Amino acid sequence: MRHDDRRSRRTAGAFVLGAAVLPLLAACGVGDDGSACALVMQASTLEVRLADSWPDREAFDVAVDCPPGTGGCDLVRAGSLQLVPAPDAPPIAALSGGAAPSVAAPSDGSVEAAVEPSPPAVAGPVWVGTAFSPPSEVVVTVVDASTGDVALDRVVELDWQAENPGSNCAGPQRATVVLDDE
């Protein structure tokens, strides 16, 4: 065996070892005390609600969004997403090997046109949602549900708090905003 062959094998071995170790190192973070922490994307929770003193509070809807021009805003209101299989996805029965769930064809044998699913309507005096990148401020809009009139529209700064205080590793955060009647 020539010296060049051994060197190229060692180089290749070091490359393979580095490729195997790099993801492990990338999956670790460092906590406040220097301990190792797993880097896991954790969703933080935001709650914006009308105070109990708000007159006729059940007649209003709270909407939350990031200020215009804010890049990377990933706020999602809880209950507003609906998972829908892709049109070309195989039937569930084919994936599970069993019978398909109770989605029956029309009894007359005709084929009905596919109904486009729409996201569920979520409204009310409490807005609860999540973000993987918690924003420092949000735009809160309170709308009269019956008329569509805007009762309040303001930018609110958020005070994010750790959900697990005392932990050395960063984790999910929570912010709560209570809007008093004006």
N, CA, C and O atoms as a DFTB+ gen file, in Angstrom:
728 C
 N C O
     1  1       0.844      -1.166       0.000
     2  2       0.000       0.000       0.000
     3  2       0.890       1.229       0.000
     4  3       1.853       1.320       0.761
     5  1       0.562       2.135      -0.833
     6  2       1.363       3.343      -0.940
     7  2       0.949       4.340       0.129
     8  3      -0.164       4.293       0.654
     9  1       1.872       5.246       0.440
    10  2       1.654       6.264       1.460
    11  2       0.493       7.188       1.076
    12  3      -0.280       7.602       1.940
    13  1       0.364       7.517      -0.236
    14  2      -0.709       8.399      -0.689
    15  2      -2.080       7.762      -0.492
    16  3      -3.046       8.458      -0.181
    17  1      -2.175       6.425      -0.674
    18  2      -3.446       5.737      -0.484
    19  2      -3.899       5.813       0.972
    20  3      -5.077       6.037       1.248
    21  1      -2.939       5.622       1.922
    22  2      -3.290       5.690       3.344
    23  2      -3.742       7.102       3.720
    24  3      -4.691       7.272       4.486
    25  1      -3.068       8.097       3.186
    26  2      -3.426       9.470       3.515
    27  2      -4.824       9.791       2.969
    28  3      -5.614      10.439       3.654
    29  1      -5.134       9.352       1.763
    30  2      -6.459       9.637       1.199
    31  2      -7.541       8.893       1.987
    32  3      -8.647       9.410       2.139
    33  1      -7.243       7.682       2.494
    34  2      -8.217       6.960       3.319
    35  2      -8.432       7.685       4.648
    36  3      -9.564       7.796       5.119
    37  1      -7.338       8.183       5.259
    38  2      -7.482       8.919       6.521
    39  2      -8.285      10.196       6.301
    40  3      -9.124      10.559       7.125
    41  1      -8.026      10.873       5.187
    42  2      -8.767      12.102       4.886
    43  2     -10.240      11.784       4.689
    44  3     -11.108      12.491       5.202
    45  1     -10.521      10.722       3.947
    46  2     -11.914      10.319       3.723
    47  2     -12.558       9.910       5.047
    48  3     -13.711      10.256       5.303
    49  1     -11.830       9.181       5.888
    50  2     -12.354       8.770       7.191
    51  2     -12.647       9.972       8.078
    52  3     -13.668      10.002       8.766
    53  1     -11.757      10.964       8.065
    54  2     -11.971      12.174       8.861
    55  2     -13.181      12.935       8.343
    56  3     -13.944      13.507       9.121
    57  1     -13.352      12.940       7.031
    58  2     -14.509      13.615       6.458
    59  2     -15.808      12.929       6.887
    60  3     -16.767      13.597       7.273
    61  1     -15.836      11.593       6.820
    62  2     -17.028      10.837       7.214
    63  2     -17.308      11.038       8.702
    64  3     -18.460      11.223       9.095
    65  1     -16.268      11.003       9.528
    66  2     -16.445      11.222      10.965
    67  2     -16.965      12.631      11.227
    68  3     -17.859      12.817      12.053
    69  1     -16.421      13.615      10.540
    70  2     -16.886      15.003      10.697
    71  2     -18.328      15.152      10.261
    72  3     -19.100      15.867      10.901
    73  1     -18.704      14.485       9.173
    74  2     -20.079      14.558       8.684
    75  2     -21.043      13.913       9.670
    76  3     -22.198      14.329       9.766
    77  1     -20.589      12.913      10.396
    78  2     -21.448      12.256      11.378
    79  2     -21.548      13.062      12.669
    80  3     -22.605      13.072      13.302
    81  1     -20.482      13.733      13.072
    82  2     -20.455      14.470      14.336
    83  2     -21.085      15.854      14.190
    84  3     -21.679      16.354      15.145
    85  1     -20.972      16.476      13.036
    86  2     -21.474      17.833      12.852
    87  2     -22.959      17.965      13.179
    88  3     -23.331      18.906      13.880
    89  1     -23.833      17.062      12.702
    90  2     -25.246      17.200      13.082
    91  2     -25.457      17.070      14.593
    92  3     -26.335      17.724      15.154
    93  1     -24.669      16.243      15.239
    94  2     -24.801      16.109      16.685
    95  2     -24.428      17.404      17.380
    96  3     -25.093      17.812      18.333
    97  1     -23.375      18.052      16.914
    98  2     -22.979      19.324      17.507
    99  2     -23.998      20.407      17.199
   100  3     -24.259      21.270      18.038
   101  1     -24.575      20.372      16.005
   102  2     -25.566      21.379      15.633
   103  2     -26.847      21.219      16.432
   104  3     -27.610      22.175      16.575
   105  1     -27.097      20.017      16.958
   106  2     -28.314      19.767      17.727
   107  2     -28.155      20.144      19.190
   108  3     -29.069      19.927      19.985
   109  1     -27.024      20.697      19.551
   110  2     -26.791      21.069      20.941
   111  2     -26.624      22.575      21.058
   112  3     -26.056      23.225      20.180
   113  1     -27.123      23.105      22.139
   114  2     -26.927      24.504      22.470
   115  2     -26.267      24.570      23.828
   116  3     -25.939      23.541      24.420
   117  1     -26.076      25.761      24.315
   118  2     -25.456      25.937      25.617
   119  2     -26.407      26.744      26.482
   120  3     -26.862      27.820      26.097
   121  1     -26.701      26.202      27.663
   122  2     -27.588      26.878      28.598
   123  2     -26.880      28.005      29.315
   124  3     -25.688      28.236      29.113
   125  1     -27.636      28.718      30.170
   126  2     -27.091      29.855      30.911
   127  2     -25.914      29.462      31.792
   128  3     -25.010      30.264      32.026
   129  1     -25.929      28.221      32.279
   130  2     -24.849      27.789      33.165
   131  2     -23.760      27.010      32.431
   132  3     -22.881      26.428      33.067
   133  1     -23.809      26.993      31.093
   134  2     -22.801      26.292      30.303
   135  2     -23.151      24.847      30.025
   136  3     -22.389      24.157      29.348
   137  1     -24.300      24.355      30.536
   138  2     -24.690      22.969      30.289
   139  2     -25.233      22.817      28.873
   140  3     -25.659      23.788      28.247
   141  1     -25.210      21.591      28.384
   142  2     -25.687      21.306      27.026
   143  2     -27.205      21.338      26.996
   144  3     -27.865      20.825      27.900
   145  1     -27.752      21.938      25.959
   146  2     -29.200      22.023      25.758
   147  2     -29.524      21.572      24.343
   148  3     -28.791      21.878      23.402
   149  1     -30.608      20.854      24.199
   150  2     -31.059      20.450      22.867
   151  2     -31.650      21.662      22.158
   152  3     -32.410      22.430      22.747
   153  1     -31.294      21.822      20.900
   154  2     -31.880      22.904      20.100
   155  2     -33.114      22.344      19.408
   156  3     -33.018      21.673      18.380
   157  1     -34.245      22.624      19.975
   158  2     -35.508      22.149      19.449
   159  2     -36.393      23.359      19.222
   160  3     -36.503      24.231      20.084
   161  1     -37.025      23.407      18.057
   162  2     -37.947      24.522      17.819
   163  2     -39.146      24.343      18.733
   164  3     -39.853      23.338      18.655
   165  1     -39.370      25.316      19.594
   166  2     -40.481      25.253      20.521
   167  2     -41.389      26.449      20.283
   168  3     -40.932      27.591      20.215
   169  1     -42.656      26.177      20.159
   170  2     -43.618      27.242      19.906
   171  2     -43.920      27.982      21.196
   172  3     -44.155      27.371      22.239
   173  1     -43.909      29.295      21.112
   174  2     -44.288      30.139      22.234
   175  2     -45.756      30.514      22.076
   176  3     -46.269      30.571      20.958
   177  1     -46.430      30.767      23.189
   178  2     -47.864      31.009      23.195
   179  2     -48.173      32.472      23.504
   180  3     -47.608      33.054      24.430
   181  1     -49.065      33.050      22.726
   182  2     -49.529      34.415      22.946
   183  2     -51.029      34.367      23.185
   184  3     -51.772      33.724      22.443
   185  1     -51.465      35.065      24.241
   186  2     -52.895      35.200      24.519
   187  2     -53.219      36.683      24.616
   188  3     -52.599      37.415      25.387
   189  1     -54.191      37.117      23.831
   190  2     -54.684      38.494      23.878
   191  2     -56.183      38.389      24.114
   192  3     -56.897      37.750      23.341
   193  1     -56.657      39.019      25.184
   194  2     -58.078      38.900      25.498
   195  2     -58.632      40.214      26.011
   196  3     -57.914      41.071      26.527
   197  1     -59.940      40.336      25.846
   198  2     -60.634      41.496      26.377
   199  2     -60.852      41.272      27.869
   200  3     -61.184      40.167      28.298
   201  1     -60.663      42.325      28.653
   202  2     -60.887      42.231      30.096
   203  2     -62.358      41.932      30.360
   204  3     -63.229      42.255      29.552
   205  1     -62.615      41.314      31.497
   206  2     -63.998      41.007      31.873
   207  2     -64.846      42.275      31.969
   208  3     -66.065      42.223      31.798
   209  1     -64.206      43.408      32.240
   210  2     -64.935      44.672      32.380
   211  2     -65.341      45.277      31.030
   212  3     -66.075      46.265      30.998
   213  1     -64.871      44.697      29.915
   214  2     -65.204      45.215      28.591
   215  2     -66.717      45.049      28.386
   216  3     -67.228      43.936      28.508
   217  1     -67.438      46.128      28.078
   218  2     -68.898      46.023      27.908
   219  2     -69.262      45.085      26.755
   220  3     -68.742      45.215      25.647
   221  1     -70.145      44.158      27.029
   222  2     -70.640      43.211      26.027
   223  2     -69.488      42.528      25.282
   224  3     -69.503      42.436      24.054
   225  1     -68.501      42.055      26.026
   226  2     -67.260      41.525      25.451
   227  2     -67.462      40.357      24.483
   228  3     -66.659      40.174      23.568
   229  1     -68.510      39.575      24.667
   230  2     -68.753      38.424      23.786
   231  2     -69.166      38.841      22.372
   232  3     -69.165      38.017      21.458
   233  1     -69.514      40.108      22.190
   234  2     -69.937      40.588      20.875
   235  2     -68.763      41.050      20.021
   236  3     -68.962      41.547      18.912
   237  1     -67.536      40.891      20.529
   238  2     -66.361      41.386      19.821
   239  2     -65.427      40.243      19.446
   240  3     -65.405      39.187      20.078
   241  1     -64.661      40.497      18.400
   242  2     -63.639      39.551      17.952
   243  2     -62.283      40.238      18.051
   244  3     -62.119      41.380      17.619
   245  1     -61.319      39.533      18.621
   246  2     -59.955      40.039      18.737
   247  2     -59.123      39.434      17.607
   248  3     -59.113      38.218      17.418
   249  1     -58.433      40.285      16.865
   250  2     -57.528      39.836      15.801
   251  2     -56.129      40.321      16.140
   252  3     -55.955      41.443      16.614
   253  1     -55.133      39.480      15.901
   254  2     -53.737      39.802      16.214
   255  2     -52.902      39.537      14.975
   256  3     -53.069      38.520      14.302
   257  1     -51.994      40.472      14.680
   258  2     -51.099      40.311      13.549
   259  2     -49.801      41.034      13.861
   260  3     -49.728      41.804      14.818
   261  1     -48.793      40.792      13.066
   262  2     -47.531      41.505      13.236
   263  2     -47.630      42.852      12.529
   264  3     -48.373      42.988      11.557
   265  1     -46.891      43.845      13.007
   266  2     -46.925      45.156      12.361
   267  2     -46.498      45.053      10.894
   268  3     -45.697      44.189      10.540
   269  1     -47.030      45.930      10.046
   270  2     -46.645      45.917       8.630
   271  2     -45.130      46.046       8.482
   272  3     -44.478      46.785       9.219
   273  1     -44.596      45.318       7.524
   274  2     -43.163      45.379       7.260
   275  2     -42.331      44.478       8.149
   276  3     -41.109      44.429       8.010
   277  1     -42.981      43.757       9.070
   278  2     -42.248      42.845       9.940
   279  2     -42.019      41.547       9.178
   280  3     -42.971      40.852       8.823
   281  1     -40.774      41.229       8.932
   282  2     -40.458      40.004       8.209
   283  2     -40.434      38.805       9.135
   284  3     -40.083      38.928      10.308
   285  1     -40.799      37.659       8.619
   286  2     -40.695      36.421       9.374
   287  2     -41.729      36.252      10.468
   288  3     -41.511      35.480      11.402
   289  1     -42.842      36.947      10.378
   290  2     -43.884      36.823      11.391
   291  2     -44.601      35.496      11.180
   292  3     -45.129      35.234      10.100
   293  1     -44.618      34.667      12.209
   294  2     -45.233      33.352      12.058
   295  2     -46.329      33.100      13.090
   296  3     -46.498      31.970      13.548
   297  1     -47.081      34.148      13.462
   298  2     -48.192      33.991      14.392
   299  2     -49.308      33.175      13.751
   300  3     -49.689      33.426      12.607
   301  1     -49.829      32.203      14.486
   302  2     -50.931      31.381      13.999
   303  2     -51.959      31.267      15.111
   304  3     -51.638      30.832      16.217
   305  1     -53.198      31.659      14.818
   306  2     -54.266      31.561      15.809
   307  2     -54.636      30.101      15.994
   308  3     -54.827      29.370      15.022
   309  1     -54.737      29.680      17.249
   310  2     -55.101      28.297      17.562
   311  2     -56.469      27.980      16.956
   312  3     -57.407      28.769      17.063
   313  1     -56.564      26.827      16.328
   314  2     -57.825      26.391      15.744
   315  2     -58.094      26.927      14.362
   316  3     -59.139      26.626      13.784
   317  1     -57.174      27.725      13.804
   318  2     -57.438      28.330      12.500
   319  2     -56.851      27.542      11.338
   320  3     -57.110      27.871      10.181
   321  1     -56.071      26.516      11.622
   322  2     -55.491      25.704      10.548
   323  2     -56.219      24.382      10.442
   324  3     -56.652      23.809      11.442
   325  1     -56.347      23.910       9.221
   326  2     -56.983      22.635       8.972
   327  2     -56.082      21.848       8.034
   328  3     -55.759      22.325       6.946
   329  1     -55.674      20.653       8.436
   330  2     -54.825      19.826       7.586
   331  2     -55.696      19.110       6.565
   332  3     -56.666      18.437       6.911
   333  1     -55.333      19.269       5.320
   334  2     -56.098      18.682       4.227
   335  2     -55.130      17.873       3.377
   336  3     -54.074      18.379       2.997
   337  1     -55.475      16.612       3.069
   338  2     -54.565      15.826       2.228
   339  2     -54.444      16.434       0.834
   340  3     -55.376      17.053       0.322
   341  1     -53.288      16.245       0.246
   342  2     -53.045      16.732      -1.112
   343  2     -53.975      15.999      -2.070
   344  3     -54.316      14.840      -1.835
   345  1     -54.394      16.672      -3.164
   346  2     -55.328      16.047      -4.104
   347  2     -54.797      14.752      -4.695
   348  3     -55.583      13.862      -5.020
   349  1     -53.476      14.623      -4.845
   350  2     -52.927      13.415      -5.446
   351  2     -52.447      12.404      -4.406
   352  3     -51.760      11.442      -4.752
   353  1     -52.802      12.611      -3.137
   354  2     -52.394      11.680      -2.080
   355  2     -53.189      10.387      -2.212
   356  3     -54.360      10.407      -2.590
   357  1     -52.542       9.251      -1.895
   358  2     -53.282       7.989      -1.966
   359  2     -54.354       7.956      -0.879
   360  3     -54.222       8.626       0.145
   361  1     -55.412       7.178      -1.099
   362  2     -56.461       7.079      -0.082
   363  2     -55.880       6.566       1.231
   364  3     -54.894       5.828       1.241
   365  1     -56.493       6.961       2.321
   366  2     -56.010       6.550       3.641
   367  2     -55.982       5.036       3.757
   368  3     -55.072       4.480       4.373
   369  1     -56.983       4.348       3.165
   370  2     -57.032       2.892       3.238
   371  2     -55.783       2.273       2.627
   372  3     -55.283       1.267       3.130
   373  1     -55.267       2.869       1.537
   374  2     -54.078       2.334       0.885
   375  2     -52.849       2.507       1.765
   376  3     -51.940       1.678       1.729
   377  1     -52.811       3.575       2.554
   378  2     -51.661       3.808       3.424
   379  2     -51.695       2.914       4.655
   380  3     -50.656       2.433       5.107
   381  1     -52.890       2.689       5.200
   382  2     -52.996       1.948       6.451
   383  2     -53.203       0.461       6.241
   384  3     -53.003      -0.331       7.162
   385  1     -53.598       0.079       5.049
   386  2     -53.855      -1.326       4.778
   387  2     -55.227      -1.759       5.246
   388  3     -55.582      -2.929       5.104
   389  1     -56.001      -0.853       5.797
   390  2     -57.336      -1.181       6.302
   391  2     -58.395      -0.465       5.502
   392  3     -58.144       0.057       4.416
   393  1     -59.568      -0.455       6.057
   394  2     -60.678       0.225       5.409
   395  2     -60.544       1.727       5.584
   396  3     -60.009       2.203       6.586
   397  1     -61.023       2.453       4.620
   398  2     -60.991       3.912       4.704
   399  2     -61.961       4.372       5.782
   400  3     -62.944       3.687       6.066
   401  1     -61.695       5.517       6.378
   402  2     -62.644       6.034       7.363
   403  2     -64.000       6.281       6.722
   404  3     -64.126       6.233       5.498
   405  1     -64.997       6.539       7.522
   406  2     -66.358       6.636       7.017
   407  2     -66.562       7.869       6.150
   408  3     -67.174       8.851       6.572
   409  1     -66.049       7.801       4.956
   410  2     -66.296       8.819       3.944
   411  2     -66.998       8.067       2.823
   412  3     -66.353       7.559       1.906
   413  1     -68.301       8.001       2.901
   414  2     -69.069       7.173       1.985
   415  2     -69.357       7.906       0.684
   416  3     -69.529       9.125       0.659
   417  1     -69.404       7.140      -0.385
   418  2     -69.792       7.693      -1.682
   419  2     -71.307       7.857      -1.675
   420  3     -71.998       7.206      -0.892
   421  1     -71.823       8.720      -2.538
   422  2     -73.283       8.876      -2.609
   423  2     -73.942       7.535      -2.910
   424  3     -73.399       6.737      -3.674
   425  1     -75.097       7.281      -2.321
   426  2     -75.765       5.986      -2.465
   427  2     -76.255       5.724      -3.881
   428  3     -76.470       4.570      -4.251
   429  1     -76.439       6.786      -4.691
   430  2     -76.922       6.581      -6.055
   431  2     -75.796       6.254      -7.032
   432  3     -76.051       6.080      -8.224
   433  1     -74.547       6.167      -6.546
   434  2     -73.422       5.805      -7.392
   435  2     -72.804       6.973      -8.129
   436  3     -71.772       6.806      -8.780
   437  1     -73.400       8.144      -8.048
   438  2     -72.826       9.296      -8.741
   439  2     -71.584       9.783      -7.993
   440  3     -71.365       9.460      -6.825
   441  1     -70.808      10.544      -8.684
   442  2     -69.607      11.097      -8.087
   443  2     -69.850      12.577      -7.824
   444  3     -70.152      13.334      -8.747
   445  1     -69.722      12.984      -6.589
   446  2     -69.910      14.395      -6.263
   447  2     -68.609      15.144      -6.471
   448  3     -67.525      14.583      -6.307
   449  1     -68.720      16.398      -6.829
   450  2     -67.537      17.236      -6.991
   451  2     -66.887      17.428      -5.629
   452  3     -67.567      17.541      -4.609
   453  1     -65.577      17.463      -5.631
   454  2     -64.845      17.650      -4.383
   455  2     -65.164      19.021      -3.803
   456  3     -65.201      20.020      -4.521
   457  1     -65.387      19.054      -2.532
   458  2     -65.685      20.301      -1.853
   459  2     -64.377      20.885      -1.351
   460  3     -63.615      20.217      -0.653
   461  1     -64.123      22.135      -1.710
   462  2     -62.912      22.806      -1.245
   463  2     -63.037      23.074       0.246
   464  3     -63.965      23.765       0.668
   465  1     -62.127      22.545       1.050
   466  2     -62.208      22.811       2.483
   467  2     -61.848      24.263       2.762
   468  3     -61.026      24.860       2.067
   469  1     -62.467      24.809       3.772
   470  2     -62.132      26.165       4.187
   471  2     -61.664      26.110       5.630
   472  3     -62.117      25.261       6.397
   473  1     -60.768      27.001       6.005
   474  2     -60.287      26.988       7.377
   475  2     -61.435      27.245       8.343
   476  3     -62.353      28.004       8.031
   477  1     -61.388      26.623       9.501
   478  2     -62.458      26.848      10.470
   479  2     -62.495      28.310      10.909
   480  3     -61.460      28.970      10.997
   481  1     -63.682      28.797      11.179
   482  2     -63.822      30.167      11.651
   483  2     -63.525      30.200      13.147
   484  3     -64.136      29.466      13.925
   485  1     -62.612      31.028      13.533
   486  2     -62.269      31.192      14.941
   487  2     -62.456      32.656      15.264
   488  3     -61.834      33.516      14.641
   489  1     -63.299      32.944      16.224
   490  2     -63.575      34.325      16.580
   491  2     -63.874      34.395      18.067
   492  3     -64.043      33.375      18.734
   493  1     -63.936      35.605      18.565
   494  2     -64.330      35.799      19.949
   495  2     -63.423      36.765      20.671
   496  3     -62.479      37.301      20.091
   497  1     -63.714      36.987      21.952
   498  2     -62.989      37.988      22.730
   499  2     -61.610      37.543      23.213
   500  3     -60.918      38.298      23.896
   501  1     -61.210      36.325      22.862
   502  2     -59.889      35.818      23.263
   503  2     -59.180      35.303      22.017
   504  3     -59.740      34.517      21.252
   505  1     -57.939      35.757      21.819
   506  2     -57.104      35.284      20.719
   507  2     -55.941      34.532      21.345
   508  3     -55.157      35.115      22.095
   509  1     -55.822      33.255      21.048
   510  2     -54.700      32.451      21.527
   511  2     -54.016      31.872      20.306
   512  3     -54.667      31.313      19.424
   513  1     -52.701      32.008      20.258
   514  2     -51.959      31.497      19.120
   515  2     -50.529      31.185      19.490
   516  3     -50.118      31.328      20.642
   517  1     -49.779      30.757      18.493
   518  2     -48.394      30.364      18.711
   519  2     -47.489      31.016      17.692
   520  3     -47.928      31.484      16.641
   521  1     -46.201      31.035      18.036
   522  2     -45.165      31.542      17.135
   523  2     -43.865      30.835      17.472
   524  3     -43.553      30.631      18.645
   525  1     -43.112      30.464      16.462
   526  2     -41.782      29.898      16.692
   527  2     -40.757      31.007      16.866
   528  3     -39.714      30.806      17.489
   529  1     -41.053      32.163      16.321
   530  2     -40.195      33.343      16.458
   531  2     -41.035      34.440      17.096
   532  3     -41.610      35.265      16.386
   533  1     -41.116      34.466      18.422
   534  2     -42.012      35.422      19.081
   535  2     -41.673      36.873      18.739
   536  3     -40.537      37.309      18.924
   537  1     -42.664      37.620      18.240
   538  2     -42.430      39.028      17.903
   539  2     -42.366      39.886      19.166
   540  3     -42.881      39.492      20.212
   541  1     -41.741      41.043      19.070
   542  2     -41.645      41.938      20.225
   543  2     -42.898      42.798      20.366
   544  3     -43.182      43.315      21.446
   545  1     -43.647      42.949      19.274
   546  2     -44.893      43.694      19.330
   547  2     -45.860      43.149      18.287
   548  3     -45.459      42.526      17.304
   549  1     -47.145      43.399      18.529
   550  2     -48.189      42.956      17.611
   551  2     -49.211      44.064      17.430
   552  3     -49.308      44.981      18.245
   553  1     -49.972      43.964      16.346
   554  2     -51.091      44.862      16.120
   555  2     -52.342      44.124      16.573
   556  3     -52.631      43.027      16.095
   557  1     -53.078      44.726      17.492
   558  2     -54.307      44.133      18.003
   559  2     -55.481      44.956      17.488
   560  3     -55.513      46.177      17.640
   561  1     -56.444      44.272      16.877
   562  2     -57.646      44.918      16.367
   563  2     -58.853      44.242      16.995
   564  3     -58.986      43.019      16.950
   565  1     -59.731      45.044      17.580
   566  2     -60.970      44.532      18.162
   567  2     -62.104      45.021      17.277
   568  3     -62.257      46.218      17.034
   569  1     -62.899      44.060      16.798
   570  2     -63.958      44.359      15.844
   571  2     -65.296      43.925      16.429
   572  3     -65.404      42.853      17.025
   573  1     -66.318      44.766      16.253
   574  2     -67.681      44.398      16.624
   575  2     -68.118      43.332      15.628
   576  3     -68.190      43.595      14.427
   577  1     -68.409      42.137      16.117
   578  2     -68.706      41.010      15.234
   579  2     -69.968      41.225      14.410
   580  3     -70.057      40.710      13.296
   581  1     -70.941      41.963      14.916
   582  2     -72.196      42.132      14.182
   583  2     -72.120      43.219      13.112
   584  3     -72.780      43.108      12.079
   585  1     -71.332      44.260      13.339
   586  2     -71.284      45.369      12.379
   587  2     -69.983      45.447      11.593
   588  3     -69.945      46.029      10.509
   589  1     -68.919      44.864      12.133
   590  2     -67.611      44.955      11.490
   591  2     -66.877      46.237      11.834
   592  3     -65.781      46.481      11.329
   593  1     -67.476      47.065      12.695
   594  2     -66.827      48.314      13.105
   595  2     -65.620      48.019      13.990
   596  3     -65.664      47.136      14.847
   597  1     -64.544      48.770      13.769
   598  2     -63.331      48.605      14.569
   599  2     -63.495      49.393      15.864
   600  3     -63.685      50.609      15.845
   601  1     -63.421      48.683      16.987
   602  2     -63.556      49.315      18.301
   603  2     -62.198      49.719      18.864
   604  3     -62.101      50.652      19.662
   605  1     -61.153      49.013      18.446
   606  2     -59.808      49.293      18.957
   607  2     -58.802      48.789      17.940
   608  3     -58.966      47.705      17.380
   609  1     -57.770      49.568      17.702
   610  2     -56.691      49.169      16.795
   611  2     -55.418      49.782      17.344
   612  3     -55.241      50.999      17.291
   613  1     -54.521      48.943      17.875
   614  2     -53.303      49.497      18.471
   615  2     -52.147      48.500      18.388
   616  3     -52.340      47.292      18.255
   617  1     -50.941      49.057      18.471
   618  2     -49.726      48.248      18.552
   619  2     -49.450      48.005      20.027
   620  3     -49.468      48.935      20.834
   621  1     -49.195      46.748      20.373
   622  2     -48.959      46.361      21.758
   623  2     -47.587      45.712      21.859
   624  3     -47.275      44.793      21.102
   625  1     -46.764      46.189      22.795
   626  2     -45.475      45.551      23.069
   627  2     -45.715      44.324      23.937
   628  3     -46.560      44.340      24.832
   629  1     -44.968      43.265      23.665
   630  2     -45.160      42.002      24.378
   631  2     -44.051      41.778      25.391
   632  3     -42.889      42.098      25.141
   633  1     -44.421      41.229      26.526
   634  2     -43.483      40.878      27.585
   635  2     -43.470      39.351      27.689
   636  3     -44.268      38.762      28.419
   637  1     -42.568      38.730      26.961
   638  2     -42.476      37.274      26.931
   639  2     -41.821      36.772      28.210
   640  3     -40.805      37.309      28.650
   641  1     -42.406      35.745      28.800
   642  2     -41.890      35.116      30.016
   643  2     -41.648      33.632      29.738
   644  3     -42.402      32.997      28.999
   645  1     -40.595      33.092      30.334
   646  2     -40.307      31.665      30.160
   647  2     -41.420      30.839      30.793
   648  3     -41.869      31.135      31.900
   649  1     -41.863      29.799      30.083
   650  2     -42.886      28.918      30.643
   651  2     -42.308      28.025      31.735
   652  3     -43.035      27.566      32.616
   653  1     -41.017      27.781      31.680
   654  2     -40.342      26.965      32.698
   655  2     -39.243      27.798      33.337
   656  3     -38.063      27.559      33.080
   657  1     -39.610      28.780      34.174
   658  2     -38.582      29.618      34.772
   659  2     -37.646      28.781      35.631
   660  3     -38.055      27.795      36.244
   661  1     -36.413      29.181      35.663
   662  2     -35.414      28.449      36.436
   663  2     -34.659      27.422      35.620
   664  3     -33.630      26.913      36.064
   665  1     -35.159      27.107      34.423
   666  2     -34.454      26.163      33.560
   667  2     -33.252      26.876      32.955
   668  3     -33.332      28.053      32.604
   669  1     -32.157      26.171      32.835
   670  2     -30.949      26.753      32.264
   671  2     -31.004      26.805      30.742
   672  3     -30.235      27.530      30.110
   673  1     -31.906      26.043      30.163
   674  2     -32.022      25.996      28.707
   675  2     -33.238      26.811      28.275
   676  3     -34.275      26.817      28.938
   677  1     -33.082      27.488      27.162
   678  2     -34.209      28.257      26.625
   679  2     -35.339      27.315      26.258
   680  3     -35.097      26.212      25.768
   681  1     -36.533      27.729      26.486
   682  2     -37.693      26.899      26.179
   683  2     -38.816      27.772      25.676
   684  3     -38.604      28.930      25.315
   685  1     -40.000      27.219      25.653
   686  2     -41.136      27.998      25.168
   687  2     -41.414      29.180      26.093
   688  3     -41.124      29.144      27.288
   689  1     -41.979      30.215      25.505
   690  2     -42.311      31.418      26.260
   691  2     -43.806      31.668      26.155
   692  3     -44.491      31.094      25.309
   693  1     -44.294      32.526      27.023
   694  2     -45.714      32.880      27.043
   695  2     -45.834      34.381      27.271
   696  3     -45.100      34.966      28.067
   697  1     -46.775      34.989      26.558
   698  2     -47.105      36.402      26.771
   699  2     -48.613      36.521      26.831
   700  3     -49.325      35.894      26.046
   701  1     -49.102      37.324      27.762
   702  2     -50.534      37.537      27.918
   703  2     -50.810      39.025      27.909
   704  3     -50.146      39.792      28.606
   705  1     -51.787      39.433      27.119
   706  2     -52.189      40.832      27.037
   707  2     -53.672      40.881      27.374
   708  3     -54.475      40.171      26.769
   709  1     -54.031      41.718      28.337
   710  2     -55.434      41.925      28.698
   711  2     -55.786      43.359      28.322
   712  3     -55.174      44.312      28.803
   713  1     -56.785      43.492      27.454
   714  2     -57.208      44.805      26.973
   715  2     -58.357      45.316      27.822
   716  3     -59.427      44.708      27.855
   717  1     -58.146      46.418      28.503
   718  2     -59.206      47.054      29.279
   719  2     -60.102      47.842      28.339
   720  3     -59.673      48.261      27.264
   721  1     -61.345      48.040      28.748
   722  2     -62.251      48.843      27.928
   723  2     -61.805      50.302      27.980
   724  3     -61.265      50.772      28.981
   725  1     -62.040      50.982      26.906
   726  2     -61.571      52.381      26.831
   727  2     -62.702      53.314      26.707
   728  3     -62.498      54.526      26.631
